[in-house]
């Protein structure tokens, strides 16, 4: 969310929560500097209605009251917007504390640290280590892609984005106009699910294939956001996780651990190569290309041809 908008929403929320009587649009406009600078009445009205909807979406209960002279006023009663007491048992507090410590990125580390302080106040004892029950493992979610942070914020704020994206079989990146829905990590890689405006359909993008900067768009979403976004299921289908066929490949010894982990059969060939039988489904060719010269497809012929075509396209770039 842009700083100017966040400040405007905060000021509006404070005005609505701090008043003892309903405030009219005119009074709110005179009280909030950003509204005074809005220009025409139409611009102010559109801005105010959007801000009011955004605050309600964030959970603020705003009442609309009509006075005796027919003027409409707005207020947010404190008793209607008071959160119930937070009570956590030791296991719940430890689990939330563990989750808060997962993130290692600098931008997220500050927020996680603040969350831990709130957890302490909500019932996590000072002498309880969130890792105590899981001391053998230190969970981390590494994020190396520069696109992660702007996409995370765009998902949160429901803002369309524009970025350059290079498909596995493409020599050059192409612009994508996307309404971002959700980010999810699968097998060490981050993926974005959203609505691709140019293609008019849902798409999933791997963040490591986004080149350049992610630019935000001011417009609103044009497509409804589904209640459940199945990022992992979509990516898994690309990699043949739900396949009912098998592919036979040669894999260089000591390489391609993810392929070895999903193999249904492995046979040593000697000379630094192994033969693997792996599930075969839509998108497996794109995944195999990522292993470059460490993989040779033996069969089926259709999969081998698809992998060769993708490698040739990359080589031409």
Secondary structure, DSSP 8 states (H G I E B T S, - for coil): --HHHHHHHHHHHHHHHH-SS-EEHHHHHHH-HHHHTT-SHHHHHHHHHHHHHHHHHTT---EEEE-TTS-EEEE--GGGS--------HHHHHHHHHHHTTB-SHHHHHHHHHHHHHHHHHT--TT--TTGGGTT----B----THHHHHHHHHHHT-EEEEEE--TT-SS-EEEEEEEEEEEEETTEEEEEEEETTTTEEEEEEGGGEEEEEEE-SS--SS---SS--HHHHHHHHTTTT-SEEEEEEEETT--HHHHHHEEEEEEEETTEEEEEEEE-TTHHHHHHTTGGGEEEEE-HHHHHHHHHHHHHHHH-
